[in-house]
Amino acid sequence: MDARPVVVIVTPAWAEANNGNWQTARRWSRHLAGKHTVLLTDRWPDGRVQVISRGNFTATNADAQVMIALHARRSADSIQTWHRQRGAEGLAVVLTGTDLYKDLVSADANTRNVVHESLEVAQTLVVLQDHAPQDLPPAQRHKARVIFQSATARAAWPKSDPGQRTLRAVMVGHLRDEKDPATLQQAAALLTPQDGIRISHLGAALEPRFEEAARSTEAHSPHYRWLGSCTHEQARRRIQRADLLVHTSKMEGGAHVIMEAVRSGTPVLASRMAGNLGMLGADYAGFFDVGDAQALAQALRRFKTDASFRNTLMTQCAKRAPLFDPAHEADSLARLVQDLLPRR
């Protein structure tokens, strides 16, 4: 019998979703697999299961000692089943941006109650950036633990010189309300080709209206290109080769694309909202107000022409990069599991 602890990670998103929850679940399972057997599932105890193990031991649901559940609302059934059978011991709930900044304050009482119930029964609440603990209900903040997500480092590509070559800006994220693609498109409309700024926009349009808006922006602003859906690797290469990442979200728990940009030496212009503040630091110089296309357009022009502003953002991003190192994330996860394991 393999003596390694068995950890179940519940993720409501599976591989076909290709979103942040799935990327987190897969990465965490790899981090833990060296010293643990990991059951990756979309629903506990009776969902799809993938066993992540480097030994010959095949675990079952009954062997699980720790549950890490991604998403307080969407994994609520799994969370409550664990709690009914085992209590709070061994149960960590990972709060996404949707949990914190949408469902927890929803106008719908049932939605709020589901999230609050998940928070109440957990032994530990995991948040993904350092602004998030203060966004929890006061009675639950003592359970909070910050684990920054990670990305492998990539060599920074040479960046365009301010005021000279065309500035290559990129935004990465599916086109949906939370990501606020309209602010990027409105900013693009305020720019002219003579500004020397080229914007590439990657992500699938999740509703026809988002595709229509992207196509219209392309037609009227030739310096804006919507490239549609792409693989994770294609997105990373685009970020690595860009001069600048733009991130316009209205709501975010801890954006993967921000850490991927920082770990690639690509500075960021981001909306001033809780998730982005927690990723980049409250004193970061590259924020603009949520939905303020005029401010974004001005920041793009400033980044293109002002070497001091550009260098400030690059320096600030470089200082944050160690927070997103895979070794740092792996160590944080190992300590989380150790603290969750039964004491008896």
Short mmCIF file of the C-alpha atoms (twelve columns), coordinates in Angstrom:
data_MODEL
# 
_entry.id   MODEL 
# 
loop_
_atom_site.group_PDB 
_atom_site.id 
_atom_site.type_symbol 
_atom_site.label_atom_id 
_atom_site.label_alt_id 
_atom_site.label_comp_id 
_atom_site.label_asym_id 
_atom_site.label_seq_id 
_atom_site.Cartn_x 
_atom_site.Cartn_y 
_atom_site.Cartn_z 
_atom_site.pdbx_PDB_model_num 
ATOM 1   C CA . MET A 1   0.000   0.000  0.000   1 
ATOM 2   C CA . ASP A 2   1.373   3.393  -0.997  1 
ATOM 3   C CA . ALA A 3   1.599   5.602  2.104   1 
ATOM 4   C CA . ARG A 4   1.423   8.890  0.257   1 
ATOM 5   C CA . PRO A 5   -1.502  11.166 1.156   1 
ATOM 6   C CA . VAL A 6   -4.411  11.192 -1.295  1 
ATOM 7   C CA . VAL A 7   -5.646  14.618 -2.372  1 
ATOM 8   C CA . VAL A 8   -8.767  15.224 -4.431  1 
ATOM 9   C CA . ILE A 9   -8.921  18.424 -6.501  1 
ATOM 10  C CA . VAL A 10  -12.419 19.347 -7.627  1 
ATOM 11  C CA . THR A 11  -12.600 21.572 -10.697 1 
ATOM 12  C CA . PRO A 12  -15.899 22.446 -12.401 1 
ATOM 13  C CA . ALA A 13  -13.960 23.048 -15.635 1 
ATOM 14  C CA . TRP A 14  -12.444 20.171 -17.596 1 
ATOM 15  C CA . ALA A 15  -9.807  20.229 -20.336 1 
ATOM 16  C CA . GLU A 16  -12.186 21.294 -23.100 1 
ATOM 17  C CA . ALA A 17  -12.943 24.531 -21.253 1 
ATOM 18  C CA . ASN A 18  -9.308  25.706 -21.568 1 
ATOM 19  C CA . ASN A 19  -9.885  28.328 -18.883 1 
ATOM 20  C CA . GLY A 20  -8.219  29.500 -15.700 1 
ATOM 21  C CA . ASN A 21  -9.871  26.938 -13.416 1 
ATOM 22  C CA . TRP A 22  -8.684  24.057 -15.569 1 
ATOM 23  C CA . GLN A 23  -5.158  25.442 -15.875 1 
ATOM 24  C CA . THR A 24  -4.990  25.828 -12.085 1 
ATOM 25  C CA . ALA A 25  -6.274  22.308 -11.407 1 
ATOM 26  C CA . ARG A 26  -3.828  20.688 -13.814 1 
ATOM 27  C CA . ARG A 27  -0.867  22.706 -12.572 1 
ATOM 28  C CA . TRP A 28  -1.665  22.030 -8.913  1 
ATOM 29  C CA . SER A 29  -2.061  18.313 -9.591  1 
ATOM 30  C CA . ARG A 30  1.416   18.268 -11.145 1 
ATOM 31  C CA . HIS A 31  2.901   20.189 -8.210  1 
ATOM 32  C CA . LEU A 32  1.461   17.715 -5.717  1 
ATOM 33  C CA . ALA A 33  1.983   14.470 -7.636  1 
ATOM 34  C CA . GLY A 34  5.579   13.976 -6.474  1 
ATOM 35  C CA . LYS A 35  4.581   13.281 -2.854  1 
ATOM 36  C CA . HIS A 36  0.831   12.712 -3.142  1 
ATOM 37  C CA . THR A 37  -1.643  10.747 -5.183  1 
ATOM 38  C CA . VAL A 38  -4.034  13.255 -6.729  1 
ATOM 39  C CA . LEU A 39  -7.574  12.574 -7.881  1 
ATOM 40  C CA . LEU A 40  -8.649  15.246 -10.352 1 
ATOM 41  C CA . THR A 41  -12.426 15.333 -10.732 1 
ATOM 42  C CA . ASP A 42  -15.256 17.616 -11.815 1 
ATOM 43  C CA . ARG A 43  -17.610 16.327 -9.097  1 
ATOM 44  C CA . TRP A 44  -16.935 14.447 -5.889  1 
ATOM 45  C CA . PRO A 45  -17.543 11.585 -5.300  1 
ATOM 46  C CA . ASP A 46  -19.162 10.554 -8.586  1 
ATOM 47  C CA . GLY A 47  -17.740 12.712 -11.382 1 
ATOM 48  C CA . ARG A 48  -15.123 12.193 -14.055 1 
ATOM 49  C CA . VAL A 49  -11.845 11.228 -12.394 1 
ATOM 50  C CA . GLN A 50  -8.238  11.395 -13.529 1 
ATOM 51  C CA . VAL A 51  -5.596  9.906  -11.238 1 
ATOM 52  C CA . ILE A 52  -2.333  11.855 -11.133 1 
ATOM 53  C CA . SER A 53  0.294   9.636  -9.513  1 
ATOM 54  C CA . ARG A 54  3.942   8.795  -10.029 1 
ATOM 55  C CA . GLY A 55  3.603   5.432  -8.347  1 
ATOM 56  C CA . ASN A 56  1.594   2.300  -9.000  1 
ATOM 57  C CA . PHE A 57  -1.046  3.032  -6.391  1 
ATOM 58  C CA . THR A 58  -4.578  3.504  -7.744  1 
ATOM 59  C CA . ALA A 59  -6.603  5.565  -5.291  1 
ATOM 60  C CA . THR A 60  -10.346 5.602  -4.842  1 
ATOM 61  C CA . ASN A 61  -12.640 8.272  -3.426  1 
ATOM 62  C CA . ALA A 62  -12.644 6.538  -0.046  1 
ATOM 63  C CA . ASP A 63  -8.871  7.037  0.230   1 
ATOM 64  C CA . ALA A 64  -9.028  10.842 -0.075  1 
ATOM 65  C CA . GLN A 65  -7.707  12.683 2.971   1 
ATOM 66  C CA . VAL A 66  -7.779  16.224 1.598   1 
ATOM 67  C CA . MET A 67  -10.157 18.013 -0.761  1 
ATOM 68  C CA . ILE A 68  -9.178  21.203 -2.595  1 
ATOM 69  C CA . ALA A 69  -12.320 22.502 -4.285  1 
ATOM 70  C CA . LEU A 70  -12.022 25.194 -6.935  1 
ATOM 71  C CA . HIS A 71  -15.010 27.555 -7.031  1 
ATOM 72  C CA . ALA A 72  -17.243 27.966 -3.978  1 
ATOM 73  C CA . ARG A 73  -20.502 28.013 -5.941  1 
ATOM 74  C CA . ARG A 74  -19.912 25.647 -8.836  1 
ATOM 75  C CA . SER A 75  -18.285 23.022 -6.602  1 
ATOM 76  C CA . ALA A 76  -20.796 23.548 -3.793  1 
ATOM 77  C CA . ASP A 77  -22.345 20.051 -4.037  1 
ATOM 78  C CA . SER A 78  -18.933 18.397 -3.715  1 
ATOM 79  C CA . ILE A 79  -18.020 20.690 -0.805  1 
ATOM 80  C CA . GLN A 80  -21.228 19.917 1.082   1 
ATOM 81  C CA . THR A 81  -20.950 16.169 0.436   1 
ATOM 82  C CA . TRP A 82  -17.432 16.141 1.896   1 
ATOM 83  C CA . HIS A 83  -18.595 18.146 4.903   1 
ATOM 84  C CA . ARG A 84  -21.583 15.881 5.611   1 
ATOM 85  C CA . GLN A 85  -19.331 12.830 5.576   1 
ATOM 86  C CA . ARG A 86  -16.159 14.197 7.171   1 
ATOM 87  C CA . GLY A 87  -16.736 17.647 8.598   1 
ATOM 88  C CA . ALA A 88  -14.432 20.590 7.887   1 
ATOM 89  C CA . GLU A 89  -11.232 18.610 8.403   1 
ATOM 90  C CA . GLY A 90  -9.174  18.397 5.239   1 
ATOM 91  C CA . LEU A 91  -11.417 20.752 3.237   1 
ATOM 92  C CA . ALA A 92  -10.039 23.785 1.396   1 
ATOM 93  C CA . VAL A 93  -12.212 25.971 -0.831  1 
ATOM 94  C CA . VAL A 94  -10.436 28.020 -3.487  1 
ATOM 95  C CA . LEU A 95  -12.247 31.257 -4.224  1 
ATOM 96  C CA . THR A 96  -12.341 32.457 -7.817  1 
ATOM 97  C CA . GLY A 97  -13.027 35.980 -8.961  1 
ATOM 98  C CA . THR A 98  -16.617 34.988 -9.725  1 
ATOM 99  C CA . ASP A 99  -17.034 33.775 -6.148  1 
ATOM 100 C CA . LEU A 100 -15.593 36.892 -4.547  1 
ATOM 101 C CA . TYR A 101 -16.759 39.681 -6.798  1 
ATOM 102 C CA . LYS A 102 -20.003 38.381 -8.289  1 
ATOM 103 C CA . ASP A 103 -21.683 35.504 -6.445  1 
ATOM 104 C CA . LEU A 104 -20.800 36.620 -2.910  1 
ATOM 105 C CA . VAL A 105 -22.544 39.956 -3.538  1 
ATOM 106 C CA . SER A 106 -25.205 38.691 -5.956  1 
ATOM 107 C CA . ALA A 107 -28.675 40.181 -5.912  1 
ATOM 108 C CA . ASP A 108 -29.934 36.599 -5.869  1 
ATOM 109 C CA . ALA A 109 -30.194 35.372 -2.271  1 
ATOM 110 C CA . ASN A 110 -29.866 31.705 -3.232  1 
ATOM 111 C CA . THR A 111 -26.569 32.360 -5.004  1 
ATOM 112 C CA . ARG A 112 -25.201 34.293 -2.022  1 
ATOM 113 C CA . ASN A 113 -26.297 31.585 0.372   1 
ATOM 114 C CA . VAL A 114 -24.606 28.816 -1.598  1 
ATOM 115 C CA . VAL A 115 -21.281 30.683 -1.530  1 
ATOM 116 C CA . HIS A 116 -21.583 31.556 2.162   1 
ATOM 117 C CA . GLU A 117 -22.333 27.919 3.002   1 
ATOM 118 C CA . SER A 118 -19.186 26.800 1.166   1 
ATOM 119 C CA . LEU A 119 -17.124 29.358 3.088   1 
ATOM 120 C CA . GLU A 120 -18.614 28.365 6.419   1 
ATOM 121 C CA . VAL A 121 -17.912 24.623 6.163   1 
ATOM 122 C CA . ALA A 122 -14.315 24.887 4.908   1 
ATOM 123 C CA . GLN A 123 -11.309 24.447 7.145   1 
ATOM 124 C CA . THR A 124 -9.275  26.797 4.927   1 
ATOM 125 C CA . LEU A 125 -10.143 29.390 2.283   1 
ATOM 126 C CA . VAL A 126 -7.570  29.813 -0.462  1 
ATOM 127 C CA . VAL A 127 -7.423  33.082 -2.385  1 
ATOM 128 C CA . LEU A 128 -5.221  33.796 -5.363  1 
ATOM 129 C CA . GLN A 129 -3.958  37.334 -4.784  1 
ATOM 130 C CA . ASP A 130 -3.156  39.468 -1.778  1 
ATOM 131 C CA . HIS A 131 -6.094  41.883 -2.000  1 
ATOM 132 C CA . ALA A 132 -8.639  39.053 -1.689  1 
ATOM 133 C CA . PRO A 133 -8.609  38.387 2.090   1 
ATOM 134 C CA . GLN A 134 -10.111 41.817 2.759   1 
ATOM 135 C CA . ASP A 135 -12.884 41.019 0.254   1 
ATOM 136 C CA . LEU A 136 -14.077 38.037 2.306   1 
ATOM 137 C CA . PRO A 137 -16.843 38.362 4.904   1 
ATOM 138 C CA . PRO A 138 -15.200 39.512 8.157   1 
ATOM 139 C CA . ALA A 139 -16.207 36.335 9.992   1 
ATOM 140 C CA . GLN A 140 -14.323 34.179 7.473   1 
ATOM 141 C CA . ARG A 141 -11.122 36.167 7.009   1 
ATOM 142 C CA . HIS A 142 -9.215  34.202 9.645   1 
ATOM 143 C CA . LYS A 143 -9.442  31.141 7.375   1 
ATOM 144 C CA . ALA A 144 -7.809  32.898 4.401   1 
ATOM 145 C CA . ARG A 145 -4.517  31.812 2.895   1 
ATOM 146 C CA . VAL A 146 -3.007  33.452 -0.208  1 
ATOM 147 C CA . ILE A 147 -1.467  31.164 -2.817  1 
ATOM 148 C CA . PHE A 148 -0.249  33.002 -5.881  1 
ATOM 149 C CA . GLN A 149 -0.589  30.998 -9.061  1 
ATOM 150 C CA . SER A 150 2.486   30.524 -11.196 1 
ATOM 151 C CA . ALA A 151 3.860   30.447 -14.683 1 
ATOM 152 C CA . THR A 152 7.182   29.280 -16.035 1 
ATOM 153 C CA . ALA A 153 9.626   32.043 -16.900 1 
ATOM 154 C CA . ARG A 154 10.246  32.877 -20.544 1 
ATOM 155 C CA . ALA A 155 13.012  34.959 -22.006 1 
ATOM 156 C CA . ALA A 156 11.921  38.515 -22.653 1 
ATOM 157 C CA . TRP A 157 11.875  39.456 -26.313 1 
ATOM 158 C CA . PRO A 158 13.424  42.770 -27.356 1 
ATOM 159 C CA . LYS A 159 10.873  45.535 -26.868 1 
ATOM 160 C CA . SER A 160 10.192  48.351 -29.288 1 
ATOM 161 C CA . ASP A 161 12.022  51.594 -28.517 1 
ATOM 162 C CA . PRO A 162 9.670   54.340 -27.261 1 
ATOM 163 C CA . GLY A 163 8.703   56.732 -30.010 1 
ATOM 164 C CA . GLN A 164 10.246  54.628 -32.768 1 
ATOM 165 C CA . ARG A 165 8.946   51.264 -33.972 1 
ATOM 166 C CA . THR A 166 5.284   50.242 -33.791 1 
ATOM 167 C CA . LEU A 167 4.198   49.338 -30.274 1 
ATOM 168 C CA . ARG A 168 2.877   45.773 -30.115 1 
ATOM 169 C CA . ALA A 169 0.079   45.506 -27.525 1 
ATOM 170 C CA . VAL A 170 -1.879  42.320 -26.859 1 
ATOM 171 C CA . MET A 171 -4.998  41.431 -24.886 1 
ATOM 172 C CA . VAL A 172 -5.739  37.768 -24.109 1 
ATOM 173 C CA . GLY A 173 -9.063  36.477 -22.817 1 
ATOM 174 C CA . HIS A 174 -12.357 35.141 -24.096 1 
ATOM 175 C CA . LEU A 175 -14.672 37.939 -25.190 1 
ATOM 176 C CA . ARG A 176 -17.299 38.142 -22.420 1 
ATOM 177 C CA . ASP A 177 -18.738 40.786 -20.115 1 
ATOM 178 C CA . GLU A 178 -16.359 40.169 -17.215 1 
ATOM 179 C CA . LYS A 179 -13.308 40.748 -19.423 1 
ATOM 180 C CA . ASP A 180 -14.802 44.000 -20.764 1 
ATOM 181 C CA . PRO A 181 -13.557 43.775 -24.369 1 
ATOM 182 C CA . ALA A 182 -15.563 46.910 -25.192 1 
ATOM 183 C CA . THR A 183 -13.108 49.115 -23.295 1 
ATOM 184 C CA . LEU A 184 -10.210 47.836 -25.394 1 
ATOM 185 C CA . GLN A 185 -12.218 48.304 -28.594 1 
ATOM 186 C CA . GLN A 186 -13.282 51.817 -27.640 1 
ATOM 187 C CA . ALA A 187 -9.675  52.692 -26.829 1 
ATOM 188 C CA . ALA A 188 -8.630  51.333 -30.221 1 
ATOM 189 C CA . ALA A 189 -11.198 53.603 -31.849 1 
ATOM 190 C CA . LEU A 190 -9.606  56.603 -30.101 1 
ATOM 191 C CA . LEU A 191 -6.200  55.763 -31.545 1 
ATOM 192 C CA . THR A 192 -5.112  56.398 -35.096 1 
ATOM 193 C CA . PRO A 193 -2.649  54.438 -37.231 1 
ATOM 194 C CA . GLN A 194 -0.312  57.419 -36.854 1 
ATOM 195 C CA . ASP A 195 -0.029  56.690 -33.109 1 
ATOM 196 C CA . GLY A 196 2.083   53.699 -34.065 1 
ATOM 197 C CA . ILE A 197 0.243   51.244 -31.773 1 
ATOM 198 C CA . ARG A 198 -0.897  47.850 -33.004 1 
ATOM 199 C CA . ILE A 199 -3.361  45.896 -30.845 1 
ATOM 200 C CA . SER A 200 -3.851  42.130 -31.156 1 
ATOM 201 C CA . HIS A 201 -6.885  40.695 -29.344 1 
ATOM 202 C CA . LEU A 202 -6.962  36.944 -28.644 1 
ATOM 203 C CA . GLY A 203 -9.945  34.974 -27.362 1 
ATOM 204 C CA . ALA A 204 -13.134 33.296 -28.485 1 
ATOM 205 C CA . ALA A 205 -16.303 35.407 -28.747 1 
ATOM 206 C CA . LEU A 206 -18.699 33.743 -26.290 1 
ATOM 207 C CA . GLU A 207 -21.744 35.512 -27.712 1 
ATOM 208 C CA . PRO A 208 -22.494 36.768 -31.269 1 
ATOM 209 C CA . ARG A 209 -22.563 40.393 -30.083 1 
ATOM 210 C CA . PHE A 210 -18.929 40.165 -29.016 1 
ATOM 211 C CA . GLU A 211 -17.887 38.893 -32.439 1 
ATOM 212 C CA . GLU A 212 -19.892 41.651 -34.122 1 
ATOM 213 C CA . ALA A 213 -18.185 44.304 -31.998 1 
ATOM 214 C CA . ALA A 214 -14.735 42.877 -32.733 1 
ATOM 215 C CA . ARG A 215 -15.411 42.729 -36.469 1 
ATOM 216 C CA . SER A 216 -16.754 46.289 -36.450 1 
ATOM 217 C CA . THR A 217 -13.684 47.553 -34.589 1 
ATOM 218 C CA . GLU A 218 -11.413 45.824 -37.091 1 
ATOM 219 C CA . ALA A 219 -13.279 47.451 -39.972 1 
ATOM 220 C CA . HIS A 220 -12.973 50.964 -38.555 1 
ATOM 221 C CA . SER A 221 -9.612  50.676 -36.771 1 
ATOM 222 C CA . PRO A 222 -7.054  48.860 -38.934 1 
ATOM 223 C CA . HIS A 223 -4.508  48.896 -36.090 1 
ATOM 224 C CA . TYR A 224 -6.811  46.544 -34.090 1 
ATOM 225 C CA . ARG A 225 -6.880  42.831 -34.972 1 
ATOM 226 C CA . TRP A 226 -9.143  40.224 -33.429 1 
ATOM 227 C CA . LEU A 227 -7.426  36.847 -33.803 1 
ATOM 228 C CA . GLY A 228 -10.083 34.659 -32.193 1 
ATOM 229 C CA . SER A 229 -9.502  31.508 -30.182 1 
ATOM 230 C CA . CYS A 230 -6.024  30.097 -29.650 1 
ATOM 231 C CA . THR A 231 -4.196  27.456 -27.649 1 
ATOM 232 C CA . HIS A 232 -2.552  28.255 -24.331 1 
ATOM 233 C CA . GLU A 233 0.879   27.933 -25.939 1 
ATOM 234 C CA . GLN A 234 -0.056  30.331 -28.739 1 
ATOM 235 C CA . ALA A 235 -1.277  32.846 -26.165 1 
ATOM 236 C CA . ARG A 236 1.953   32.587 -24.182 1 
ATOM 237 C CA . ARG A 237 4.038   33.208 -27.288 1 
ATOM 238 C CA . ARG A 238 1.971   36.244 -28.200 1 
ATOM 239 C CA . ILE A 239 2.374   37.646 -24.698 1 
ATOM 240 C CA . GLN A 240 6.112   36.938 -24.710 1 
ATOM 241 C CA . ARG A 241 6.635   38.722 -28.030 1 
ATOM 242 C CA . ALA A 242 4.445   41.721 -27.225 1 
ATOM 243 C CA . ASP A 243 5.714   45.014 -25.866 1 
ATOM 244 C CA . LEU A 244 2.735   45.295 -23.536 1 
ATOM 245 C CA . LEU A 245 -0.219  43.281 -22.199 1 
ATOM 246 C CA . VAL A 246 -3.558  45.071 -21.783 1 
ATOM 247 C CA . HIS A 247 -6.019  43.648 -19.251 1 
ATOM 248 C CA . THR A 248 -9.389  45.418 -19.046 1 
ATOM 249 C CA . SER A 249 -11.402 43.118 -16.726 1 
ATOM 250 C CA . LYS A 250 -14.304 44.370 -14.642 1 
ATOM 251 C CA . MET A 251 -13.932 41.379 -12.320 1 
ATOM 252 C CA . GLU A 252 -10.986 39.051 -11.739 1 
ATOM 253 C CA . GLY A 253 -9.783  36.709 -9.028  1 
ATOM 254 C CA . GLY A 254 -6.158  36.562 -10.143 1 
ATOM 255 C CA . ALA A 255 -5.595  36.630 -13.884 1 
ATOM 256 C CA . HIS A 256 -3.315  33.996 -15.414 1 
ATOM 257 C CA . VAL A 257 -2.415  36.316 -18.263 1 
ATOM 258 C CA . ILE A 258 -1.000  38.913 -15.851 1 
ATOM 259 C CA . MET A 259 1.393   36.446 -14.236 1 
ATOM 260 C CA . GLU A 260 2.299   35.023 -17.654 1 
ATOM 261 C CA . ALA A 261 3.150   38.508 -18.883 1 
ATOM 262 C CA . VAL A 262 5.189   39.332 -15.786 1 
ATOM 263 C CA . ARG A 263 7.064   36.022 -16.065 1 
ATOM 264 C CA . SER A 264 7.855   36.832 -19.710 1 
ATOM 265 C CA . GLY A 265 9.228   40.309 -19.114 1 
ATOM 266 C CA . THR A 266 6.156   41.944 -20.668 1 
ATOM 267 C CA . PRO A 267 4.721   44.864 -18.663 1 
ATOM 268 C CA . VAL A 268 0.996   45.344 -18.127 1 
ATOM 269 C CA . LEU A 269 -1.676  48.011 -18.360 1 
ATOM 270 C CA . ALA A 270 -4.606  46.845 -16.214 1 
ATOM 271 C CA . SER A 271 -7.955  48.023 -14.932 1 
ATOM 272 C CA . ARG A 272 -7.936  49.236 -11.344 1 
ATOM 273 C CA . MET A 273 -10.006 46.524 -9.644  1 
ATOM 274 C CA . ALA A 274 -9.412  44.211 -6.703  1 
ATOM 275 C CA . GLY A 275 -8.024  41.185 -8.526  1 
ATOM 276 C CA . ASN A 276 -5.546  43.229 -10.535 1 
ATOM 277 C CA . LEU A 277 -4.484  45.267 -7.507  1 
ATOM 278 C CA . GLY A 278 -3.745  42.028 -5.702  1 
ATOM 279 C CA . MET A 279 -1.638  40.701 -8.573  1 
ATOM 280 C CA . LEU A 280 0.377   43.807 -9.396  1 
ATOM 281 C CA . GLY A 281 0.404   45.685 -6.075  1 
ATOM 282 C CA . ALA A 282 -1.599  48.735 -5.019  1 
ATOM 283 C CA . ASP A 283 1.234   51.107 -5.984  1 
ATOM 284 C CA . TYR A 284 1.574   49.805 -9.554  1 
ATOM 285 C CA . ALA A 285 1.787   52.689 -12.019 1 
ATOM 286 C CA . GLY A 286 0.007   51.002 -14.925 1 
ATOM 287 C CA . PHE A 287 -3.604  51.066 -13.736 1 
ATOM 288 C CA . PHE A 288 -6.545  52.814 -15.398 1 
ATOM 289 C CA . ASP A 289 -10.113 53.004 -14.105 1 
ATOM 290 C CA . VAL A 290 -12.461 50.174 -15.066 1 
ATOM 291 C CA . GLY A 291 -14.262 51.009 -18.301 1 
ATOM 292 C CA . ASP A 292 -12.255 54.185 -18.966 1 
ATOM 293 C CA . ALA A 293 -11.316 53.804 -22.618 1 
ATOM 294 C CA . GLN A 294 -9.973  57.368 -22.778 1 
ATOM 295 C CA . ALA A 295 -7.536  56.661 -19.934 1 
ATOM 296 C CA . LEU A 296 -6.458  53.399 -21.575 1 
ATOM 297 C CA . ALA A 297 -5.797  55.141 -24.891 1 
ATOM 298 C CA . GLN A 298 -3.771  57.817 -23.089 1 
ATOM 299 C CA . ALA A 299 -1.781  55.155 -21.213 1 
ATOM 300 C CA . LEU A 300 -1.016  53.348 -24.473 1 
ATOM 301 C CA . ARG A 301 0.245   56.565 -26.040 1 
ATOM 302 C CA . ARG A 302 2.297   57.352 -22.936 1 
ATOM 303 C CA . PHE A 303 3.831   53.883 -22.918 1 
ATOM 304 C CA . LYS A 304 4.726   54.355 -26.585 1 
ATOM 305 C CA . THR A 305 6.481   57.704 -26.082 1 
ATOM 306 C CA . ASP A 306 7.588   57.973 -22.437 1 
ATOM 307 C CA . ALA A 307 10.683  55.888 -21.660 1 
ATOM 308 C CA . SER A 308 10.476  56.701 -17.938 1 
ATOM 309 C CA . PHE A 309 6.896   55.389 -17.665 1 
ATOM 310 C CA . ARG A 310 7.819   52.301 -19.629 1 
ATOM 311 C CA . ASN A 311 10.844  51.582 -17.430 1 
ATOM 312 C CA . THR A 312 8.810   52.083 -14.255 1 
ATOM 313 C CA . LEU A 313 6.283   49.451 -15.323 1 
ATOM 314 C CA . MET A 314 9.007   47.007 -16.334 1 
ATOM 315 C CA . THR A 315 10.803  47.470 -13.005 1 
ATOM 316 C CA . GLN A 316 7.617   47.050 -10.974 1 
ATOM 317 C CA . CYS A 317 6.650   43.908 -12.884 1 
ATOM 318 C CA . ALA A 318 10.121  42.434 -12.402 1 
ATOM 319 C CA . LYS A 319 9.779   42.905 -8.627  1 
ATOM 320 C CA . ARG A 320 6.485   40.979 -8.624  1 
ATOM 321 C CA . ALA A 321 7.808   38.115 -10.775 1 
ATOM 322 C CA . PRO A 322 9.130   35.946 -7.878  1 
ATOM 323 C CA . LEU A 323 5.593   35.734 -6.452  1 
ATOM 324 C CA . PHE A 324 4.550   33.816 -9.568  1 
ATOM 325 C CA . ASP A 325 7.453   31.359 -9.605  1 
ATOM 326 C CA . PRO A 326 6.345   27.682 -9.821  1 
ATOM 327 C CA . ALA A 327 8.625   26.725 -6.921  1 
ATOM 328 C CA . HIS A 328 6.902   29.324 -4.728  1 
ATOM 329 C CA . GLU A 329 3.463   28.001 -5.685  1 
ATOM 330 C CA . ALA A 330 4.517   24.362 -5.175  1 
ATOM 331 C CA . ASP A 331 5.871   25.138 -1.713  1 
ATOM 332 C CA . SER A 332 2.681   26.980 -0.763  1 
ATOM 333 C CA . LEU A 333 0.562   24.033 -1.925  1 
ATOM 334 C CA . ALA A 334 2.676   21.510 -0.041  1 
ATOM 335 C CA . ARG A 335 2.252   23.539 3.167   1 
ATOM 336 C CA . LEU A 336 -1.497  23.817 2.554   1 
ATOM 337 C CA . VAL A 337 -1.889  20.045 2.211   1 
ATOM 338 C CA . GLN A 338 0.295   19.413 5.249   1 
ATOM 339 C CA . ASP A 339 -1.902  21.701 7.330   1 
ATOM 340 C CA . LEU A 340 -5.074  20.021 6.020   1 
ATOM 341 C CA . LEU A 341 -4.040  16.420 6.681   1 
ATOM 342 C CA . PRO A 342 -5.793  14.770 9.603   1 
ATOM 343 C CA . ARG A 343 -3.809  15.090 12.840  1 
ATOM 344 C CA . ARG A 344 -4.690  11.672 14.179  1 
# 
